[in-house]
Amino acid sequence: MHMSLAQCPGFLFAHREECTVEIKKIINPRYTESGAVDCDVFFDDRDQAVPYTATADDVAPTGQQIWQELQSGKWGEIAPFTVTPEM
């Protein structure tokens, strides 16, 4: 399941402008059918990657940063959306 940061356990967003989370690395970026990007994000306060769905209209500052960095190519090429037999 992919979550926004506001939904991830351990993230407190009562005061979003005060909450800062450092992004260590983003791997496996791939477009979804809707144009969002599914990826796995490593944050400085976690040992494992967090599944994340980045969108262009994310309102959280960290979500905006993730989207911008993915679109800039900082974390590599974003794999295109692929139709699967299940669809």
Gaussian input, Z-matrix of N, CA and C with variables (Angstrom, degrees):
# hf/3-21g

backbone

0 1
 N
 C     1     B1
 C     2     B2     1     A1
 N     3     B3     2     A2     1     D1
 C     4     B4     3     A3     2     D2
 C     5     B5     4     A4     3     D3
 N     6     B6     5     A5     4     D4
 C     7     B7     6     A6     5     D5
 C     8     B8     7     A7     6     D6
 N     9     B9     8     A8     7     D7
 C    10    B10     9     A9     8     D8
 C    11    B11    10    A10     9     D9
 N    12    B12    11    A11    10    D10
 C    13    B13    12    A12    11    D11
 C    14    B14    13    A13    12    D12
 N    15    B15    14    A14    13    D13
 C    16    B16    15    A15    14    D14
 C    17    B17    16    A16    15    D15
 N    18    B18    17    A17    16    D16
 C    19    B19    18    A18    17    D17
 C    20    B20    19    A19    18    D18
 N    21    B21    20    A20    19    D19
 C    22    B22    21    A21    20    D20
 C    23    B23    22    A22    21    D21
 N    24    B24    23    A23    22    D22
 C    25    B25    24    A24    23    D23
 C    26    B26    25    A25    24    D24
 N    27    B27    26    A26    25    D25
 C    28    B28    27    A27    26    D26
 C    29    B29    28    A28    27    D27
 N    30    B30    29    A29    28    D28
 C    31    B31    30    A30    29    D29
 C    32    B32    31    A31    30    D30
 N    33    B33    32    A32    31    D31
 C    34    B34    33    A33    32    D32
 C    35    B35    34    A34    33    D33
 N    36    B36    35    A35    34    D34
 C    37    B37    36    A36    35    D35
 C    38    B38    37    A37    36    D36
 N    39    B39    38    A38    37    D37
 C    40    B40    39    A39    38    D38
 C    41    B41    40    A40    39    D39
 N    42    B42    41    A41    40    D40
 C    43    B43    42    A42    41    D41
 C    44    B44    43    A43    42    D42
 N    45    B45    44    A44    43    D43
 C    46    B46    45    A45    44    D44
 C    47    B47    46    A46    45    D45
 N    48    B48    47    A47    46    D46
 C    49    B49    48    A48    47    D47
 C    50    B50    49    A49    48    D48
 N    51    B51    50    A50    49    D49
 C    52    B52    51    A51    50    D50
 C    53    B53    52    A52    51    D51
 N    54    B54    53    A53    52    D52
 C    55    B55    54    A54    53    D53
 C    56    B56    55    A55    54    D54
 N    57    B57    56    A56    55    D55
 C    58    B58    57    A57    56    D56
 C    59    B59    58    A58    57    D57
 N    60    B60    59    A59    58    D58
 C    61    B61    60    A60    59    D59
 C    62    B62    61    A61    60    D60
 N    63    B63    62    A62    61    D61
 C    64    B64    63    A63    62    D62
 C    65    B65    64    A64    63    D63
 N    66    B66    65    A65    64    D64
 C    67    B67    66    A66    65    D65
 C    68    B68    67    A67    66    D66
 N    69    B69    68    A68    67    D67
 C    70    B70    69    A69    68    D68
 C    71    B71    70    A70    69    D69
 N    72    B72    71    A71    70    D70
 C    73    B73    72    A72    71    D71
 C    74    B74    73    A73    72    D72
 N    75    B75    74    A74    73    D73
 C    76    B76    75    A75    74    D74
 C    77    B77    76    A76    75    D75
 N    78    B78    77    A77    76    D76
 C    79    B79    78    A78    77    D77
 C    80    B80    79    A79    78    D78
 N    81    B81    80    A80    79    D79
 C    82    B82    81    A81    80    D80
 C    83    B83    82    A82    81    D81
 N    84    B84    83    A83    82    D82
 C    85    B85    84    A84    83    D83
 C    86    B86    85    A85    84    D84
 N    87    B87    86    A86    85    D85
 C    88    B88    87    A87    86    D86
 C    89    B89    88    A88    87    D87
 N    90    B90    89    A89    88    D88
 C    91    B91    90    A90    89    D89
 C    92    B92    91    A91    90    D90
 N    93    B93    92    A92    91    D91
 C    94    B94    93    A93    92    D92
 C    95    B95    94    A94    93    D93
 N    96    B96    95    A95    94    D94
 C    97    B97    96    A96    95    D95
 C    98    B98    97    A97    96    D96
 N    99    B99    98    A98    97    D97
 C   100   B100    99    A99    98    D98
 C   101   B101   100   A100    99    D99
 N   102   B102   101   A101   100   D100
 C   103   B103   102   A102   101   D101
 C   104   B104   103   A103   102   D102
 N   105   B105   104   A104   103   D103
 C   106   B106   105   A105   104   D104
 C   107   B107   106   A106   105   D105
 N   108   B108   107   A107   106   D106
 C   109   B109   108   A108   107   D107
 C   110   B110   109   A109   108   D108
 N   111   B111   110   A110   109   D109
 C   112   B112   111   A111   110   D110
 C   113   B113   112   A112   111   D111
 N   114   B114   113   A113   112   D112
 C   115   B115   114   A114   113   D113
 C   116   B116   115   A115   114   D114
 N   117   B117   116   A116   115   D115
 C   118   B118   117   A117   116   D116
 C   119   B119   118   A118   117   D117
 N   120   B120   119   A119   118   D118
 C   121   B121   120   A120   119   D119
 C   122   B122   121   A121   120   D120
 N   123   B123   122   A122   121   D121
 C   124   B124   123   A123   122   D122
 C   125   B125   124   A124   123   D123
 N   126   B126   125   A125   124   D124
 C   127   B127   126   A126   125   D125
 C   128   B128   127   A127   126   D126
 N   129   B129   128   A128   127   D127
 C   130   B130   129   A129   128   D128
 C   131   B131   130   A130   129   D129
 N   132   B132   131   A131   130   D130
 C   133   B133   132   A132   131   D131
 C   134   B134   133   A133   132   D132
 N   135   B135   134   A134   133   D133
 C   136   B136   135   A135   134   D134
 C   137   B137   136   A136   135   D135
 N   138   B138   137   A137   136   D136
 C   139   B139   138   A138   137   D137
 C   140   B140   139   A139   138   D138
 N   141   B141   140   A140   139   D139
 C   142   B142   141   A141   140   D140
 C   143   B143   142   A142   141   D141
 N   144   B144   143   A143   142   D142
 C   145   B145   144   A144   143   D143
 C   146   B146   145   A145   144   D144
 N   147   B147   146   A146   145   D145
 C   148   B148   147   A147   146   D146
 C   149   B149   148   A148   147   D147
 N   150   B150   149   A149   148   D148
 C   151   B151   150   A150   149   D149
 C   152   B152   151   A151   150   D150
 N   153   B153   152   A152   151   D151
 C   154   B154   153   A153   152   D152
 C   155   B155   154   A154   153   D153
 N   156   B156   155   A155   154   D154
 C   157   B157   156   A156   155   D155
 C   158   B158   157   A157   156   D156
 N   159   B159   158   A158   157   D157
 C   160   B160   159   A159   158   D158
 C   161   B161   160   A160   159   D159
 N   162   B162   161   A161   160   D160
 C   163   B163   162   A162   161   D161
 C   164   B164   163   A163   162   D162
 N   165   B165   164   A164   163   D163
 C   166   B166   165   A165   164   D164
 C   167   B167   166   A166   165   D165
 N   168   B168   167   A167   166   D166
 C   169   B169   168   A168   167   D167
 C   170   B170   169   A169   168   D168
 N   171   B171   170   A170   169   D169
 C   172   B172   171   A171   170   D170
 C   173   B173   172   A172   171   D171
 N   174   B174   173   A173   172   D172
 C   175   B175   174   A174   173   D173
 C   176   B176   175   A175   174   D174
 N   177   B177   176   A176   175   D175
 C   178   B178   177   A177   176   D176
 C   179   B179   178   A178   177   D177
 N   180   B180   179   A179   178   D178
 C   181   B181   180   A180   179   D179
 C   182   B182   181   A181   180   D180
 N   183   B183   182   A182   181   D181
 C   184   B184   183   A183   182   D182
 C   185   B185   184   A184   183   D183
 N   186   B186   185   A185   184   D184
 C   187   B187   186   A186   185   D185
 C   188   B188   187   A187   186   D186
 N   189   B189   188   A188   187   D187
 C   190   B190   189   A189   188   D188
 C   191   B191   190   A190   189   D189
 N   192   B192   191   A191   190   D190
 C   193   B193   192   A192   191   D191
 C   194   B194   193   A193   192   D192
 N   195   B195   194   A194   193   D193
 C   196   B196   195   A195   194   D194
 C   197   B197   196   A196   195   D195
 N   198   B198   197   A197   196   D196
 C   199   B199   198   A198   197   D197
 C   200   B200   199   A199   198   D198
 N   201   B201   200   A200   199   D199
 C   202   B202   201   A201   200   D200
 C   203   B203   202   A202   201   D201
 N   204   B204   203   A203   202   D202
 C   205   B205   204   A204   203   D203
 C   206   B206   205   A205   204   D204
 N   207   B207   206   A206   205   D205
 C   208   B208   207   A207   206   D206
 C   209   B209   208   A208   207   D207
 N   210   B210   209   A209   208   D208
 C   211   B211   210   A210   209   D209
 C   212   B212   211   A211   210   D210
 N   213   B213   212   A212   211   D211
 C   214   B214   213   A213   212   D212
 C   215   B215   214   A214   213   D213
 N   216   B216   215   A215   214   D214
 C   217   B217   216   A216   215   D215
 C   218   B218   217   A217   216   D216
 N   219   B219   218   A218   217   D217
 C   220   B220   219   A219   218   D218
 C   221   B221   220   A220   219   D219
 N   222   B222   221   A221   220   D220
 C   223   B223   222   A222   221   D221
 C   224   B224   223   A223   222   D222
 N   225   B225   224   A224   223   D223
 C   226   B226   225   A225   224   D224
 C   227   B227   226   A226   225   D225
 N   228   B228   227   A227   226   D226
 C   229   B229   228   A228   227   D227
 C   230   B230   229   A229   228   D228
 N   231   B231   230   A230   229   D229
 C   232   B232   231   A231   230   D230
 C   233   B233   232   A232   231   D231
 N   234   B234   233   A233   232   D232
 C   235   B235   234   A234   233   D233
 C   236   B236   235   A235   234   D234
 N   237   B237   236   A236   235   D235
 C   238   B238   237   A237   236   D236
 C   239   B239   238   A238   237   D237
 N   240   B240   239   A239   238   D238
 C   241   B241   240   A240   239   D239
 C   242   B242   241   A241   240   D240
 N   243   B243   242   A242   241   D241
 C   244   B244   243   A243   242   D242
 C   245   B245   244   A244   243   D243
 N   246   B246   245   A245   244   D244
 C   247   B247   246   A246   245   D245
 C   248   B248   247   A247   246   D246
 N   249   B249   248   A248   247   D247
 C   250   B250   249   A249   248   D248
 C   251   B251   250   A250   249   D249
 N   252   B252   251   A251   250   D250
 C   253   B253   252   A252   251   D251
 C   254   B254   253   A253   252   D252
 N   255   B255   254   A254   253   D253
 C   256   B256   255   A255   254   D254
 C   257   B257   256   A256   255   D255
 N   258   B258   257   A257   256   D256
 C   259   B259   258   A258   257   D257
 C   260   B260   259   A259   258   D258

   B1=1.4459
   B2=1.5246
   B3=1.3033
   B4=1.4514
   B5=1.5142
   B6=1.3324
   B7=1.4529
   B8=1.5142
   B9=1.3025
   B10=1.4567
   B11=1.5233
   B12=1.3165
   B13=1.4606
   B14=1.5147
   B15=1.3029
   B16=1.4596
   B17=1.5228
   B18=1.3311
   B19=1.4554
   B20=1.5237
   B21=1.3183
   B22=1.4596
   B23=1.5193
   B24=1.3261
   B25=1.4583
   B26=1.5254
   B27=1.3008
   B28=1.4552
   B29=1.5211
   B30=1.3123
   B31=1.4528
   B32=1.5219
   B33=1.3057
   B34=1.4578
   B35=1.5194
   B36=1.3060
   B37=1.4534
   B38=1.5240
   B39=1.3286
   B40=1.4561
   B41=1.5332
   B42=1.3190
   B43=1.4636
   B44=1.5197
   B45=1.2980
   B46=1.4652
   B47=1.5204
   B48=1.3379
   B49=1.4562
   B50=1.5218
   B51=1.3395
   B52=1.4510
   B53=1.5208
   B54=1.2936
   B55=1.4548
   B56=1.5244
   B57=1.3136
   B58=1.4563
   B59=1.5165
   B60=1.3000
   B61=1.4532
   B62=1.5165
   B63=1.3186
   B64=1.4593
   B65=1.5177
   B66=1.3117
   B67=1.4588
   B68=1.5226
   B69=1.3317
   B70=1.4626
   B71=1.5176
   B72=1.3340
   B73=1.4618
   B74=1.5205
   B75=1.3379
   B76=1.4629
   B77=1.5236
   B78=1.3373
   B79=1.4624
   B80=1.5305
   B81=1.3101
   B82=1.4720
   B83=1.5295
   B84=1.3397
   B85=1.4673
   B86=1.5256
   B87=1.3295
   B88=1.4653
   B89=1.5149
   B90=1.3397
   B91=1.4619
   B92=1.5185
   B93=1.3253
   B94=1.4609
   B95=1.5265
   B96=1.3074
   B97=1.4606
   B98=1.5304
   B99=1.3277
   B100=1.4712
   B101=1.5261
   B102=1.3402
   B103=1.4576
   B104=1.5166
   B105=1.3212
   B106=1.4639
   B107=1.5318
   B108=1.3222
   B109=1.4591
   B110=1.5226
   B111=1.3253
   B112=1.4644
   B113=1.5205
   B114=1.3224
   B115=1.4587
   B116=1.5268
   B117=1.3123
   B118=1.4600
   B119=1.5215
   B120=1.3392
   B121=1.4579
   B122=1.5252
   B123=1.3261
   B124=1.4580
   B125=1.5252
   B126=1.3333
   B127=1.4561
   B128=1.5222
   B129=1.3371
   B130=1.4580
   B131=1.5199
   B132=1.3202
   B133=1.4627
   B134=1.5279
   B135=1.3368
   B136=1.4705
   B137=1.5206
   B138=1.3300
   B139=1.4618
   B140=1.5206
   B141=1.3270
   B142=1.4601
   B143=1.5219
   B144=1.3263
   B145=1.4607
   B146=1.5206
   B147=1.3237
   B148=1.4583
   B149=1.5290
   B150=1.3368
   B151=1.4676
   B152=1.5295
   B153=1.3243
   B154=1.4600
   B155=1.5208
   B156=1.3067
   B157=1.4616
   B158=1.5199
   B159=1.3238
   B160=1.4587
   B161=1.5232
   B162=1.3296
   B163=1.4632
   B164=1.5264
   B165=1.3137
   B166=1.4636
   B167=1.5215
   B168=1.3224
   B169=1.4659
   B170=1.5259
   B171=1.3181
   B172=1.4669
   B173=1.5260
   B174=1.3192
   B175=1.4651
   B176=1.5276
   B177=1.3196
   B178=1.4618
   B179=1.5313
   B180=1.3322
   B181=1.4663
   B182=1.5310
   B183=1.3284
   B184=1.4621
   B185=1.5204
   B186=1.3114
   B187=1.4606
   B188=1.5146
   B189=1.3334
   B190=1.4646
   B191=1.5221
   B192=1.3343
   B193=1.4612
   B194=1.5225
   B195=1.3273
   B196=1.4653
   B197=1.5232
   B198=1.3305
   B199=1.4708
   B200=1.5326
   B201=1.3295
   B202=1.4629
   B203=1.5246
   B204=1.3278
   B205=1.4639
   B206=1.5217
   B207=1.3164
   B208=1.4656
   B209=1.5252
   B210=1.3235
   B211=1.4644
   B212=1.5275
   B213=1.3268
   B214=1.4686
   B215=1.5263
   B216=1.3300
   B217=1.4595
   B218=1.5166
   B219=1.3132
   B220=1.4677
   B221=1.5269
   B222=1.3211
   B223=1.4619
   B224=1.5249
   B225=1.3191
   B226=1.4575
   B227=1.5173
   B228=1.3054
   B229=1.4604
   B230=1.5254
   B231=1.3168
   B232=1.4626
   B233=1.5200
   B234=1.3247
   B235=1.4675
   B236=1.5232
   B237=1.3290
   B238=1.4655
   B239=1.5215
   B240=1.3205
   B241=1.4544
   B242=1.5220
   B243=1.3231
   B244=1.4584
   B245=1.5220
   B246=1.3133
   B247=1.4643
   B248=1.5228
   B249=1.3299
   B250=1.4628
   B251=1.5258
   B252=1.3337
   B253=1.4703
   B254=1.5300
   B255=1.3365
   B256=1.4592
   B257=1.5223
   B258=1.3152
   B259=1.4602
   B260=1.4966
   A1=108.70
   A2=116.67
   A3=121.92
   A4=109.16
   A5=114.86
   A6=119.98
   A7=110.39
   A8=116.20
   A9=120.02
   A10=106.21
   A11=117.16
   A12=119.41
   A13=112.05
   A14=117.80
   A15=120.49
   A16=111.55
   A17=117.59
   A18=121.68
   A19=112.66
   A20=118.10
   A21=121.18
   A22=110.75
   A23=117.64
   A24=120.14
   A25=110.09
   A26=116.57
   A27=120.48
   A28=113.66
   A29=118.74
   A30=121.16
   A31=108.54
   A32=116.29
   A33=120.55
   A34=108.35
   A35=116.00
   A36=120.08
   A37=112.21
   A38=116.81
   A39=119.26
   A40=109.85
   A41=115.89
   A42=122.37
   A43=107.35
   A44=116.82
   A45=122.60
   A46=112.71
   A47=117.72
   A48=119.41
   A49=112.02
   A50=117.90
   A51=121.73
   A52=112.22
   A53=117.61
   A54=121.65
   A55=109.84
   A56=116.21
   A57=119.50
   A58=109.21
   A59=115.03
   A60=122.16
   A61=106.28
   A62=116.97
   A63=120.91
   A64=110.21
   A65=115.85
   A66=122.03
   A67=107.54
   A68=116.41
   A69=120.43
   A70=111.63
   A71=115.83
   A72=119.75
   A73=108.94
   A74=115.80
   A75=121.92
   A76=107.26
   A77=115.86
   A78=120.14
   A79=110.61
   A80=115.36
   A81=124.08
   A82=114.44
   A83=119.10
   A84=118.05
   A85=111.20
   A86=115.95
   A87=120.68
   A88=108.86
   A89=114.65
   A90=120.10
   A91=110.67
   A92=115.38
   A93=121.82
   A94=107.99
   A95=116.19
   A96=121.28
   A97=111.79
   A98=116.88
   A99=121.33
   A100=113.76
   A101=117.33
   A102=120.47
   A103=113.70
   A104=117.05
   A105=121.08
   A106=107.62
   A107=116.60
   A108=120.91
   A109=108.85
   A110=116.38
   A111=121.22
   A112=107.44
   A113=116.70
   A114=120.86
   A115=108.80
   A116=115.07
   A117=121.86
   A118=107.00
   A119=116.41
   A120=121.69
   A121=110.11
   A122=115.51
   A123=121.95
   A124=107.32
   A125=116.43
   A126=122.39
   A127=109.01
   A128=116.29
   A129=120.41
   A130=113.98
   A131=118.16
   A132=120.05
   A133=113.26
   A134=117.32
   A135=121.20
   A136=110.45
   A137=115.16
   A138=120.58
   A139=112.45
   A140=116.84
   A141=120.91
   A142=110.15
   A143=114.50
   A144=120.15
   A145=110.61
   A146=115.18
   A147=122.74
   A148=107.28
   A149=118.66
   A150=119.70
   A151=108.78
   A152=116.44
   A153=120.23
   A154=109.94
   A155=116.63
   A156=122.06
   A157=107.39
   A158=115.71
   A159=121.88
   A160=110.00
   A161=115.36
   A162=120.56
   A163=109.52
   A164=115.35
   A165=120.89
   A166=112.13
   A167=117.40
   A168=120.50
   A169=113.73
   A170=117.64
   A171=121.43
   A172=108.85
   A173=117.33
   A174=120.96
   A175=112.94
   A176=118.33
   A177=121.30
   A178=109.52
   A179=118.24
   A180=120.64
   A181=113.52
   A182=117.52
   A183=119.61
   A184=110.56
   A185=117.52
   A186=121.00
   A187=111.84
   A188=117.18
   A189=121.35
   A190=110.63
   A191=116.02
   A192=120.72
   A193=110.50
   A194=117.26
   A195=120.95
   A196=109.67
   A197=117.95
   A198=121.51
   A199=110.71
   A200=116.68
   A201=120.84
   A202=111.72
   A203=116.77
   A204=119.37
   A205=111.45
   A206=117.38
   A207=120.09
   A208=110.52
   A209=117.54
   A210=121.39
   A211=112.18
   A212=117.34
   A213=120.86
   A214=112.29
   A215=116.50
   A216=119.84
   A217=113.98
   A218=117.61
   A219=121.30
   A220=112.39
   A221=117.52
   A222=121.57
   A223=112.38
   A224=116.00
   A225=120.42
   A226=112.49
   A227=113.79
   A228=120.94
   A229=110.90
   A230=115.90
   A231=121.33
   A232=107.42
   A233=115.94
   A234=120.35
   A235=109.65
   A236=116.83
   A237=119.52
   A238=111.57
   A239=115.52
   A240=121.08
   A241=108.65
   A242=116.44
   A243=121.94
   A244=109.36
   A245=115.62
   A246=120.54
   A247=107.98
   A248=115.98
   A249=120.71
   A250=109.61
   A251=117.70
   A252=120.23
   A253=113.13
   A254=117.56
   A255=121.39
   A256=111.71
   A257=117.40
   A258=120.72
   A259=108.49
   D1=134.89
   D2=178.52
   D3=-100.40
   D4=139.85
   D5=-175.91
   D6=-129.10
   D7=157.02
   D8=166.46
   D9=-81.65
   D10=162.93
   D11=-179.09
   D12=-61.35
   D13=-31.48
   D14=-179.49
   D15=-65.33
   D16=-20.59
   D17=-179.24
   D18=-97.34
   D19=-13.45
   D20=-175.32
   D21=-73.20
   D22=132.74
   D23=176.18
   D24=-57.92
   D25=140.39
   D26=177.65
   D27=94.54
   D28=-15.89
   D29=178.47
   D30=-96.85
   D31=125.68
   D32=179.08
   D33=-107.65
   D34=117.61
   D35=-176.06
   D36=-116.45
   D37=31.16
   D38=176.78
   D39=-64.13
   D40=-34.50
   D41=177.55
   D42=-126.71
   D43=78.09
   D44=-173.25
   D45=-53.51
   D46=-40.50
   D47=-176.69
   D48=-66.21
   D49=-20.47
   D50=-179.91
   D51=-93.93
   D52=-12.64
   D53=-176.07
   D54=-88.73
   D55=119.31
   D56=177.30
   D57=-123.70
   D58=134.03
   D59=178.01
   D60=-130.20
   D61=127.63
   D62=179.41
   D63=-84.85
   D64=133.80
   D65=176.46
   D66=-90.39
   D67=121.08
   D68=177.91
   D69=-86.91
   D70=-40.88
   D71=-175.56
   D72=-165.85
   D73=149.61
   D74=173.56
   D75=-126.81
   D76=128.80
   D77=-179.36
   D78=-126.71
   D79=163.99
   D80=175.06
   D81=55.99
   D82=42.96
   D83=178.18
   D84=-71.75
   D85=134.39
   D86=-179.80
   D87=-151.71
   D88=136.56
   D89=179.44
   D90=-68.89
   D91=145.98
   D92=173.13
   D93=-98.61
   D94=172.77
   D95=179.63
   D96=-58.74
   D97=-32.12
   D98=-177.23
   D99=-83.30
   D100=-8.35
   D101=-177.72
   D102=99.52
   D103=-5.00
   D104=173.62
   D105=-72.55
   D106=173.82
   D107=178.36
   D108=-125.32
   D109=118.27
   D110=171.37
   D111=-83.50
   D112=140.15
   D113=179.49
   D114=-159.77
   D115=176.29
   D116=176.89
   D117=-120.95
   D118=123.19
   D119=-173.59
   D120=-112.60
   D121=130.98
   D122=173.41
   D123=-99.10
   D124=119.27
   D125=177.61
   D126=-102.56
   D127=158.08
   D128=-176.22
   D129=-66.72
   D130=-18.19
   D131=-177.82
   D132=-101.33
   D133=13.01
   D134=-178.38
   D135=-136.47
   D136=150.55
   D137=178.71
   D138=-89.32
   D139=-22.01
   D140=-177.41
   D141=-118.90
   D142=158.41
   D143=178.63
   D144=-69.03
   D145=149.79
   D146=176.01
   D147=-107.89
   D148=123.07
   D149=174.48
   D150=-62.40
   D151=132.60
   D152=-174.71
   D153=-140.94
   D154=140.81
   D155=173.17
   D156=-112.06
   D157=112.27
   D158=-179.48
   D159=-91.37
   D160=138.67
   D161=177.86
   D162=-131.34
   D163=154.76
   D164=-179.30
   D165=-65.51
   D166=-25.49
   D167=-176.39
   D168=-105.52
   D169=22.57
   D170=177.59
   D171=-61.71
   D172=133.69
   D173=-177.93
   D174=-92.26
   D175=-17.91
   D176=179.60
   D177=-76.54
   D178=136.17
   D179=-179.99
   D180=-54.76
   D181=-41.63
   D182=179.32
   D183=-66.23
   D184=-39.36
   D185=177.01
   D186=-63.42
   D187=-39.63
   D188=176.44
   D189=-63.10
   D190=-41.29
   D191=179.19
   D192=-63.63
   D193=-44.91
   D194=179.45
   D195=-59.49
   D196=-47.72
   D197=179.80
   D198=-58.71
   D199=-48.34
   D200=-177.72
   D201=-63.08
   D202=-42.13
   D203=179.97
   D204=-67.49
   D205=-38.37
   D206=176.51
   D207=-63.99
   D208=-45.29
   D209=-178.32
   D210=-67.32
   D211=-29.07
   D212=-179.62
   D213=-76.78
   D214=-14.06
   D215=-177.70
   D216=89.49
   D217=5.02
   D218=-178.23
   D219=-54.94
   D220=-35.02
   D221=-175.78
   D222=-107.62
   D223=20.63
   D224=177.48
   D225=98.44
   D226=-179.36
   D227=-178.59
   D228=-71.33
   D229=141.88
   D230=175.93
   D231=-89.77
   D232=122.63
   D233=-179.71
   D234=-65.05
   D235=141.99
   D236=179.35
   D237=-69.88
   D238=159.12
   D239=174.37
   D240=-66.51
   D241=137.84
   D242=179.52
   D243=-124.05
   D244=128.81
   D245=176.27
   D246=-75.13
   D247=130.62
   D248=179.46
   D249=-105.75
   D250=160.46
   D251=179.04
   D252=-57.40
   D253=-28.72
   D254=-179.84
   D255=-66.08
   D256=-20.45
   D257=-176.87
   D258=-82.62

